[in-house]
């Protein structure tokens, strides 16, 4: 089933990689954000089914964005995608409501498996 997805990553290259993987699997990318402020504004405006969220952004960290999503009672499922692979960071993200945590570099198969599990 096709999902509406918001991609949050400060790297245009990474946003493109994620977008291509999602669209190849039949999902609709409804927005892209390069920083935390955009990530919050677009999520609340677009109400996507899924948000892919980088943990290190220029203005905020992903776990802080998760806290805002929780406060706003956003129903979107969040998949964190980050180069930060420390267990403590992964557990914090999952504890704040992320449905999955994927460590970069990753394959499009890993991303699609995470989405299929939601």
C-alpha positions as CSV (number, residue, x, y, z in Angstrom):
1,X,0.0,0.0,0.0
2,X,1.3,3.4,-1.0
3,X,2.3,5.7,1.9
4,X,2.8,9.5,2.0
5,X,6.3,10.2,3.2
6,X,8.1,13.3,4.4
7,X,11.9,13.1,4.1
8,X,14.0,15.0,6.6
9,X,17.8,15.2,6.0
10,X,20.2,18.1,5.6
11,X,22.0,16.3,2.8
12,X,20.4,16.8,-0.7
13,X,22.2,13.7,-1.8
14,X,20.7,11.6,1.0
15,X,17.2,13.0,0.4
16,X,17.5,12.0,-3.2
17,X,18.7,8.5,-2.3
18,X,15.8,8.0,0.1
19,X,13.3,9.6,-2.4
20,X,14.3,7.3,-5.2
21,X,14.1,4.2,-3.0
22,X,10.6,5.2,-1.7
23,X,9.3,6.1,-5.2
24,X,10.7,2.9,-6.7
25,X,8.6,1.0,-4.1
26,X,5.4,3.0,-5.0
27,X,5.4,5.4,-2.1
28,X,4.6,9.1,-2.6
29,X,7.1,11.7,-1.3
30,X,4.9,14.6,-0.2
31,X,7.7,16.8,1.2
32,X,11.4,17.3,2.0
33,X,13.0,19.2,4.8
34,X,16.6,20.2,5.3
35,X,16.4,21.3,8.9
36,X,14.4,20.9,12.1
37,X,12.2,23.9,11.7
38,X,11.1,22.7,8.2
39,X,10.7,19.2,9.6
40,X,8.2,20.4,12.2
41,X,6.3,22.8,10.0
42,X,5.9,20.3,7.1
43,X,5.0,17.4,9.3
44,X,2.1,19.4,10.9
45,X,1.0,20.8,7.6
46,X,1.2,17.6,5.5
47,X,0.3,15.0,8.1
48,X,2.3,12.3,6.2
49,X,1.9,8.6,7.0
50,X,5.7,8.2,7.5
51,X,8.6,10.6,8.2
52,X,12.2,9.6,7.6
53,X,14.2,11.7,10.1
54,X,18.0,12.3,10.2
55,X,19.3,12.7,13.8
56,X,21.9,15.5,13.1
57,X,20.4,18.6,11.4
58,X,21.9,22.1,11.3
59,X,19.5,23.6,13.8
60,X,18.2,20.7,15.9
61,X,18.7,17.0,16.6
62,X,16.2,14.4,15.6
63,X,15.4,13.4,19.1
64,X,14.3,17.0,19.9
65,X,12.1,17.0,16.8
66,X,10.5,13.7,18.0
67,X,9.6,15.4,21.3
68,X,7.8,18.1,19.4
69,X,5.9,15.5,17.3
70,X,4.9,13.8,20.5
71,X,3.7,17.1,22.1
72,X,1.7,17.9,18.9
73,X,0.2,14.4,18.9
74,X,1.3,13.8,15.3
75,X,0.1,10.5,14.1
76,X,2.9,10.0,11.6
77,X,5.2,7.0,12.0
78,X,8.9,8.1,12.2
79,X,11.8,6.1,10.9
80,X,15.1,7.6,12.1
81,X,17.9,7.4,9.5
82,X,21.3,8.5,10.9
83,X,25.0,7.9,10.8
84,X,24.9,8.0,14.6
85,X,24.8,4.4,15.5
86,X,25.4,4.5,19.3
87,X,23.0,2.2,21.2
88,X,22.1,5.0,23.6
89,X,21.0,7.3,20.8
90,X,19.1,4.6,19.1
91,X,17.3,3.7,22.3
92,X,16.5,7.4,23.0
93,X,15.0,7.7,19.5
94,X,12.9,4.6,19.9
95,X,11.9,5.7,23.4
96,X,10.7,9.0,22.1
97,X,8.4,7.3,19.6
98,X,10.4,6.4,16.5
99,X,9.1,3.2,15.0
100,X,12.5,2.2,13.6
101,X,16.1,3.4,13.5
102,X,18.3,2.7,10.4
103,X,22.1,3.4,10.5
104,X,23.7,5.0,7.5
105,X,24.9,3.7,5.1
106,X,21.9,1.6,4.4
107,X,20.3,-0.2,1.5
108,X,16.9,0.6,-0.1
109,X,15.9,-2.9,1.0
110,X,16.5,-2.0,4.6
111,X,14.4,1.2,4.2
112,X,11.5,-0.6,2.5
113,X,11.6,-3.4,5.1
114,X,11.3,-0.8,7.9
115,X,8.3,0.8,6.1
116,X,6.6,-2.6,5.4
117,X,6.8,-3.4,9.1
118,X,5.0,-0.2,10.2
